[in-house]
Amino acid sequence: PDSVRSEEKIEHFCDKHDIASVSLFQELKRRGGEGLYFKSDGHFNRKGHQMAADAIFSKLEGIQIVKE
């Protein structure tokens, strides 16, 4: 799908220019995406936002921008 190609383009660009990035698409795939969206409009619900925040925080810790 187009969303996968877009994600791959963004990852490639970031890698090429040494820009840290987080693939929420990969995290969603890993978790199955269940229970992370509002059924009415497809936007993240509270659990979805928490998943995104956890993934981003983990990346920031990994590149030593933040410490717990």
Backbone hydrogen bonds, N-H to C=O, Kabsch-Sander energy under -0.5 kcal/mol:
donor,donor_aa,acceptor,acceptor_aa,energy
5,R,1,P,-1.9
6,S,2,D,-2.8
7,E,3,S,-2.1
8,E,4,V,-2.4
9,K,5,R,-2.3
10,I,6,S,-2.4
11,E,7,E,-2.6
12,H,8,E,-2.5
13,F,9,K,-2.5
14,C,10,I,-2.7
15,D,11,E,-2.7
16,K,12,H,-2.7
17,H,13,F,-1.9
18,D,15,D,-1.2
19,I,14,C,-3.1
20,A,18,D,-0.5
24,L,22,V,-1.2
27,E,23,S,-1.6
28,L,24,L,-2.9
29,K,25,F,-2.4
30,R,26,Q,-2.4
31,R,27,E,-2.0
32,G,28,L,-1.1
33,G,28,L,-0.7
34,E,31,R,-0.5
36,L,33,G,-1.2
38,F,43,H,-2.9
42,G,38,F,-2.0
45,N,36,L,-2.0
49,H,45,N,-2.6
50,Q,46,R,-2.2
51,M,47,K,-2.3
52,A,48,G,-2.3
53,A,49,H,-2.7
54,D,50,Q,-2.7
55,A,51,M,-2.3
56,I,52,A,-2.5
57,F,53,A,-2.8
58,S,54,D,-2.5
59,K,55,A,-1.9
60,L,56,I,-2.5
61,E,57,F,-2.6
62,G,58,S,-2.3
63,I,59,K,-1.7
64,Q,61,E,-1.6
65,I,60,L,-3.1
66,V,60,L,-1.0
